[in-house]
Amino acid sequence: MSPRRILIVGSNGLLGQKVTELFVRGTNYQIMLSSIEPASVFPVAEAQYTVVDLTVKKQVKQLVSSFEPDVIINCAAMTNVDACETERELAWKVNVGGVENLIEAARRADTRIVHVSSDYVFDGKNGPYAEEDRPEPLSYYGKTKLASENALRTAGLPWFIARTMVLYGFSPGAKVNFALWLLQSLEKGTQVKVVDDQEGNPTLADDLAYGLMRGVELGKTGIYHIAGREIVNRYDFAVRLAKAFGLDIGLITPVKTADLHQPAPRPLKSGLITLKAETDLGITPSTIDEGLTIFKSQITRTLRRLGDSNAVPAARGSGRRR
Ligand SMILES: NC(=O)c1ccc[n+]([C@@H]2O[C@H](COP(=O)([O-])OP(=O)(O)OC[C@H]3O[C@@H](n4cnc5c(N)ncnc54)[C@H](OP(=O)(O)O)[C@@H]3O)[C@@H](O)[C@H]2O)c1
């Protein structure tokens, strides 16, 4: 039987908003939205919103037992990789404890959990990676994401995990992702440094949301790599983005990851092989040019609504530092 009631957790994040839009506009399911902020970023008449902190077991239990979802889609996480490295207790509490709370609440009703993990579960020595390759996280963020996967694997309820990487896209009010940061910087004429030794598939958030929807509709379980169609290094992606928006590529300087002295180590030769998802879920992720065209039209549509034809619309900063 196809699911009827869907709970979207982390609905205010970039992916959460894309998943919300897709499910609200494209299905007849009953939808409940939930995130930690006091209100939904974009109010959706078709769905209720409940404030829940995933780390508070009682709140999660209350939400799940009152709404009784057939499926929970978890888009919430502490996603700032460097903050996860320095604020380890909090990172574990959100990224692992939060998932354990969902599992405990879902177990009573045999609810399916759809969760999102990351290429950071791999060490980036020998990418691109297939689903069955051995995880070896370098960073604390990667460790929390792997632990969240393991919690689901051993939970004894139906689960679907999508590993993804370098999400980009535009949603009003969503946090600044790499692509938005770059756009905002180049529009202001700011010089930026972008690493040319990190490889992977930039992923349009809308494509991942669609992959999750297919997973839900087809009742799939297991791990799936859902990511963009092309593997490039971050500098090349930045140049293609600048060209797509007619911005000055001379403002972008290639650097090495080691030059940035970031707190968290990054997987360098990463990338996700998406063949299983393409075959089983019937999806065709966007190429970079296709993705950037969609990204550009999302921004243009928003600007038109706001009546401004120049600036990239403001998005939230790097999120609250809890
Ligand atoms: N972004 C990427 O490049 C990337 C790559 C690989 C995997 N992923 C995974 O993809 C998923 C979605 O990522 P995203 O980029 O959409 O993230 P995002 O924009 O940061 O959204 C995450 C959402 O979760 C919320 N949240 C954080 N702590 C919470 C808590 N305790 N209770 C309830 N909500 C909480 C955040 O609120 P605040 O903003 O207020 O903190 C935010 O609205 C995550 O699982 C992430 O790990 C992302």
The ligand as an SDF file (V2000), in Angstrom:
LIG
                    3D

 48 52  0  0  0  0  0  0  0  0999 V2000
   24.7160   20.5080    2.1050 N   0  0  0  0  0  0  0  0  0  0  0  0
   25.4930   19.5510    1.5630 C   0  0  0  0  0  0  0  0  0  0  0  0
   26.3900   19.8190    0.7500 O   0  0  0  0  0  0  0  0  0  0  0  0
   25.3010   18.1140    1.9860 C   0  0  0  0  0  0  0  0  0  0  0  0
   26.1780   17.1470    1.4940 C   0  0  0  0  0  0  0  0  0  0  0  0
   25.9990   15.8160    1.8720 C   0  0  0  0  0  0  0  0  0  0  0  0
   24.9540   15.4820    2.7170 C   0  0  0  0  0  0  0  0  0  0  0  0
   24.1250   16.4420    3.1910 N   0  0  0  0  0  0  0  0  0  0  0  0
   23.0380   16.0300    4.0950 C   0  0  0  0  0  0  0  0  0  0  0  0
   21.8110   16.3990    3.4950 O   0  0  0  0  0  0  0  0  0  0  0  0
   20.8470   16.7080    4.5040 C   0  0  0  0  0  0  0  0  0  0  0  0
   20.2090   18.0580    4.2110 C   0  0  0  0  0  0  0  0  0  0  0  0
   21.2220   19.0470    4.1120 O   0  0  0  0  0  0  0  0  0  0  0  0
   20.8950   20.5860    3.8270 P   0  0  0  0  0  0  0  0  0  0  0  0
   22.0300   21.1290    3.0560 O   0  0  0  0  0  0  0  0  0  0  0  0
   19.5070   20.7370    3.3330 O   0  0  0  0  0  0  0  0  0  0  0  0
   21.0280   21.1470    5.3290 O   0  0  0  0  0  0  0  0  0  0  0  0
   20.5300   22.5160    5.9610 P   0  0  0  0  0  0  0  0  0  0  0  0
   20.1270   23.4810    4.9040 O   0  0  0  0  0  0  0  0  0  0  0  0
   21.5620   22.8710    6.9490 O   0  0  0  0  0  0  0  0  0  0  0  0
   19.1960   22.0470    6.7060 O   0  0  0  0  0  0  0  0  0  0  0  0
   19.2020   21.3040    7.8980 C   0  0  0  0  0  0  0  0  0  0  0  0
   18.0030   21.7380    8.6950 C   0  0  0  0  0  0  0  0  0  0  0  0
   17.9690   20.9880    9.9180 O   0  0  0  0  0  0  0  0  0  0  0  0
   17.6810   21.9050   10.9670 C   0  0  0  0  0  0  0  0  0  0  0  0
   18.1100   21.3990   12.2640 N   0  0  0  0  0  0  0  0  0  0  0  0
   19.3430   21.4280   12.7900 C   0  0  0  0  0  0  0  0  0  0  0  0
   19.3410   20.9160   14.0290 N   0  0  0  0  0  0  0  0  0  0  0  0
   18.0630   20.5400   14.2840 C   0  0  0  0  0  0  0  0  0  0  0  0
   17.4250   19.9540   15.4080 C   0  0  0  0  0  0  0  0  0  0  0  0
   18.0770   19.6660   16.5340 N   0  0  0  0  0  0  0  0  0  0  0  0
   16.0970   19.7150   15.3510 N   0  0  0  0  0  0  0  0  0  0  0  0
   15.4120   20.0350   14.2260 C   0  0  0  0  0  0  0  0  0  0  0  0
   15.9390   20.6000   13.1290 N   0  0  0  0  0  0  0  0  0  0  0  0
   17.2770   20.8520   13.1660 C   0  0  0  0  0  0  0  0  0  0  0  0
   18.4640   23.1360   10.5650 C   0  0  0  0  0  0  0  0  0  0  0  0
   18.0910   24.2690   11.3300 O   0  0  0  0  0  0  0  0  0  0  0  0
   19.1810   25.4640   11.5130 P   0  0  0  0  0  0  0  0  0  0  0  0
   19.5000   25.9680   10.1360 O   0  0  0  0  0  0  0  0  0  0  0  0
   18.4310   26.4550   12.3180 O   0  0  0  0  0  0  0  0  0  0  0  0
   20.3610   24.8580   12.1890 O   0  0  0  0  0  0  0  0  0  0  0  0
   18.0710   23.2330    9.0910 C   0  0  0  0  0  0  0  0  0  0  0  0
   16.8160   23.8370    8.9090 O   0  0  0  0  0  0  0  0  0  0  0  0
   21.6230   16.6280    5.8350 C   0  0  0  0  0  0  0  0  0  0  0  0
   21.4020   15.3600    6.4010 O   0  0  0  0  0  0  0  0  0  0  0  0
   23.0630   16.7510    5.4240 C   0  0  0  0  0  0  0  0  0  0  0  0
   23.9230   16.1260    6.3470 O   0  0  0  0  0  0  0  0  0  0  0  0
   24.2610   17.7560    2.8450 C   0  0  0  0  0  0  0  0  0  0  0  0
  1  2  1  0
  2  3  2  0
  2  4  1  0
  4  5  1  0
  4 48  2  0
  5  6  2  0
  6  7  1  0
  7  8  2  0
  8  9  1  0
  8 48  1  0
  9 10  1  0
  9 46  1  0
 10 11  1  0
 11 12  1  0
 11 44  1  0
 12 13  1  0
 13 14  1  0
 14 15  2  0
 14 16  1  0
 14 17  1  0
 17 18  1  0
 18 19  2  0
 18 20  1  0
 18 21  1  0
 21 22  1  0
 22 23  1  0
 23 24  1  0
 23 42  1  0
 24 25  1  0
 25 26  1  0
 25 36  1  0
 26 27  1  0
 26 35  1  0
 27 28  2  0
 28 29  1  0
 29 30  1  0
 29 35  2  0
 30 31  1  0
 30 32  2  0
 32 33  1  0
 33 34  2  0
 34 35  1  0
 36 37  1  0
 36 42  1  0
 37 38  1  0
 38 39  2  0
 38 40  1  0
 38 41  1  0
 42 43  1  0
 44 45  1  0
 44 46  1  0
 46 47  1  0
M  CHG  2   8   1  16  -1
M  END
$$$$
